[in-house]
Amino acid sequence: MDILTAILNPGVLFFILGFVAIMLNSNLSIPDPIVKFVSLYLMLSIGFKGGVSLYHSSLFGDGIMIIGIILVMSAVVPIYSYFLLRKKLGVADAAAIGATYGSNSTLTYITAAGFLTSLGVGYEGYMTVALVVMETPAIILAVVMAQMALKGQAKKSTRLVMKEALTDGTLLVLVGSMVIGYLLTALGNEKSPLSSFIGGDMFTGMLVFFLLYMGTLVGKKFKEMDAFPPVLIAFAILAPVFNGAVALLLCKLFGFEAGDALLLTILCASSSYIVAPAILKDTLPQSNPAKYLTMSMGITFPLNIVLGIPVYWWIIQNWL
C-alpha cells in the first residue's frame, strides 16, 4: 500500500468533509444524543472484540512487554511535559497538558483498529487491555505532581481523582464490554447475534459517521486558534510525533507484529480529549481547558487521523 492510498481512506475523507463544512460556515450539525449513542457503540464494539481476541491470545510474551511500555510512557510523558512547560505556562497548565498527552485517545485507537480491519490485518486482544491501562495513570500522576507544587490548592484528593478516573463512563463501557466478550467466548457463545451487531460493515459505518462529527468539532476548535500561543501549537505537533517515534523504535527492538505495532504507536502518539479533560476540569480547576483541549482535539487528533495512522503504517510496512 502506498502512502497516498493509506491517507485517502473513507474515515479520513469524511473527517475532512466535516472540517470543511465548518470552515465554509455550513449549518451541518449532528444531534448530541446520536453522537453519544455512536460513541458508546464504538466503545462497546472495540471492547467486546478485544475480549473475544484476548481469550484466544495471551498476556504473556509480547502482551506483557507492550503493557509495560504503555505504563512507562504513561509516567514519562506527563513528567517530561510538566518540566518542559511549567516555566512558560505555570504548574497547573503544565500538569494538565502532561495528563492529556500521557493518556490516550480511544477514538484514535478505534480509527487505527478500523484502518487495520479494512486492510485485513489482525491484532491481539491485549492491545485493548493496553488501551484501558493507559487511560488513567498519567492523569493521576500529573494531578499528584500539581498538588505537590500547589501545596494543597487542588480541589480533590488523590483518592477521589483515582475514583473518578476509574469510574468514568466511557472507561466502564470499554472494560465491561471487554469482560463480557471474554466471558461469552469462554462459554462458547463467541458467535452470538451480538457479534454481527458490533462488527463488519456496521462498525465501519458508525466509525465513519463519528469521524464526520469529529471533523465538525475540530473545525470549531480550529476557528478558536487565531491567538493560540505558538509554544502550545509546537508541543501539540512535536510531542506526539516524538512519542510515536519512540514507540516505533521499541516495536523495531522487540519485533512486534505489524498490527500490534501500529496500535501501540498510535496509543503513545495520541492524547486524551474526553477522559482527561472531564477529570481535570474538577481536579485542576486552576488549569485552562481551552489550552489542553484545543491542543488535543484541534491539533493532535487531526494530525494523527489524517497523517499519523497512514504514515506510521507505511513506516511499519517498510522499516519494521
C-alpha angles and dihedrals in degrees: 000000000000119000095249091056090049092051096046096061121138095258093054093045093053090045089054090047091057091046093049091048091059092044087055090050091244119171090233110142136158118213115250095235090057091048091051091050093050091046093052090045091055092048091048092047098049091043094050094046089047090053092050091048092045090058089058095044136049135241089220123091112011091009094061092045093050093048089047090053090049092053092048092049090047088060101036098048098055091043097051091040091052095050093043095051109029096087092051099037107020131248100289098048093042091051092046092052090047090052091048095050096039090056123058145239112251091196092053088051091048090049090052090048090050089049090055092046091053088055094046091243117144132214134191127263092240088072088072088050088053089051091054094044092053096051100084118015094080092049092052093045094048093049091049091051090050092048091053092049094043091046099228100326092122112105099228136044123247089252092057091046090054091048093051092046094050096044098047108138095233092051092047093053091048095048095039094051090047090054091047091050091050094047095046090050091048089052092051096254097115092122095052120141087261089070092067091046095056102037147052122019095355092058091048092049093049091048093051091048091050092049089053088056092046089052089059092048093049089048090056092048091047090057089056093057100082094112098023113145111259091224090062093047090051093048093047089056103035101040096058091043090051092046091048092049091052090051092049091052090051091048089053091047095050097035098233119184115266097252093048090045093055093048093046090049093049092047090055094042097048131081133211122256099163114036100030097046091045091056098036095055089068103028097044105025089160089071122086114241090197088070105046096032094050090046093050101039101027100043117009098041097053090040090058096041098047101032112002101065097045095040093048089048091051090051091048091050095047104033112023 
